[in-house]
Amino acid sequence: MSDWKEYKFSDFVNINPTVSLNGKEEYSYVEMKDLQNGNKICSPSAERKVASGARFQERDTLFAKITPCLENGKICQVRGLKNGVGFGSTEFLVFRGKQDISDNDYVFYLSRWDEVRGFAEGNFEGTSGRQRVPKNCFDNLLLELPDVKEQIQIASILNGLDDKIDLLHRQNKTLEQLAETLFRQRFVEEEEVSWQKGKVDDAISVKGGTTPSTAKPEFWNGNFHWTSPRDLSNHNSVFLFDTERKISELGLKEIGSGLLPIGTVLLSSRAPIGYLAITEIPLAINQGYIAMLADKLVSNFFIYLWCKANMPDIENAGNGSVFQEISKSSFRELDFTIPPKEKLKMFDNEIEPLFQKIKSNATQIRTLTKLRDTILPKLMSGEVMVKM
C-alpha cells in the first residue's frame, strides 16, 4: 500500500461527465426503481425522448443522491443501453473512470464502499425528507487509492462474485416466470365452468398487523422479527430471510396476529400495493401488509402465484387517490375460483421443485453477497492486498 496515492474523489472520478443526446430521438431511460440494492447491474425500463435528467453511457455508475434512496443502496452500474447511451432520473449522480487514473469497474465498487457512501450521507443538504448530496462535496473527500493495474485486479475479484450473483438472479427470474406460466396454463387457460366460485376468504386466511409504539423502547430490539413493506421495497427474491428490525416479547403482545409462521405470503397493501414475498422466518408484521396463511384450501406457492396473476384486480380494489390502499376486508371479498383438490395437488407437485430451486439459489446469493460485502472494504482500504 506504500505506493498508493492520495486523491480527491472528484479528481479520481469523472462526476456527471458530458453525454451528447439528440433531442429529437428516443433513448434508454433508467428510473430509480430500476436500481436494486445488492445488484451490481441495472438496466433501462423504458425508452423516452430526451428531457431533463442525468445522462450517461454504458457501464457508468448511477449513484442515488437523494434520501432515502442512497441509504437504501441504490448504486448500480448501468448496462443494456440502446446505442450505448441514455438518460434517467434527475436524482442520479453519474460516476465514470478517468483515463489512466481510474478503472470503471473499480469506480463502481469504490462508490459502494462505506467510506464513500457514509461521506455522501454526511453531506446531505436540503429540507428533511428531500435531502440531496451536492456534487461539489466530493471535492472534500480524500482517499488513498492504488494505480490502475491494481484497481483492475481488485475489481476482477469482486466482479467474479457479482457475476455469480447475477447468474443466480437471472436463473431465479427464469424459474419464477416458468412458475407463473404454469399457473396461467393450469388455472386460467384450463379453467372449467364447473369449478367452484367463491371469495378469497373461502380459500385463504388473511391476517393484519400493527406497529408497536416507537416511543416505548421496551417494545423494540428484541429477538422477534418484525417487518414493514420497507423490507420488500429493495427486495428481489421470492423468499424473505431477514428483517430490518426486531421487536421484544412485550412488543409482540401489541400485535393481535402474533408471530406468523414460516411460509406466510406477504402482500404490501398500501403505497405501493404489490410487494410480495414468502417468509422463511417466523415474524410479526405492521399495518402495511396483508398476510396470507395456507391453512385452508391452497398452498402458499399457489397463493403467491395467484396474487401475481391477479395483481391488477388487487390494485383496482384499493382506494385513495394519493395514498392507495387495499383493506383486508376488501381483499377478502375478491373473487376467487377454487379448483378441484386433485388439480391443486398435481400443481403443487409440479411447482414445488421450481420454488425449492429458487430458494436454494437465494441462499447462495445471500452467502456470496455477504462474502462480497465483507471483502470489499478490506480491498478498498488496502487491509487485504491483491497479488500482482
Secondary structure, 3 states (H helix, E strand, C coil): CCCCEEEEHHHHEEECCCCCCCCCCEEEEECHHHCCCCCCEECCCEEEECCCCEEEECCCEEEECECCCCCCCCEEEECCCHHHEEEECCCEEEEEECCCCCCHHHHHHHHHCHHHHHHHHCCCECCCCCCECCHHHHHHCEEEECCHHHHHHHHHHHHHHHHHHHHHHHHHHHHHHHHHHHHHHHHHHCCCCCCEEEEHHHHCEEECCCCCCCCCHHHEEEEEEEECCHHHHCCCCCEECCCCEEECHHHHHCCCCCCECCCCEEEEEECCEEEEEEECCCEEECCCEEEEECCCCCCHHHHHHHHHHCHHHHHHCCECCCCCECCHHHHHCCEEEECCHHHHHHHHHHHHHHHHHHHHHHHHHHHHHHHHHHHHHHHHHCCCCCCC
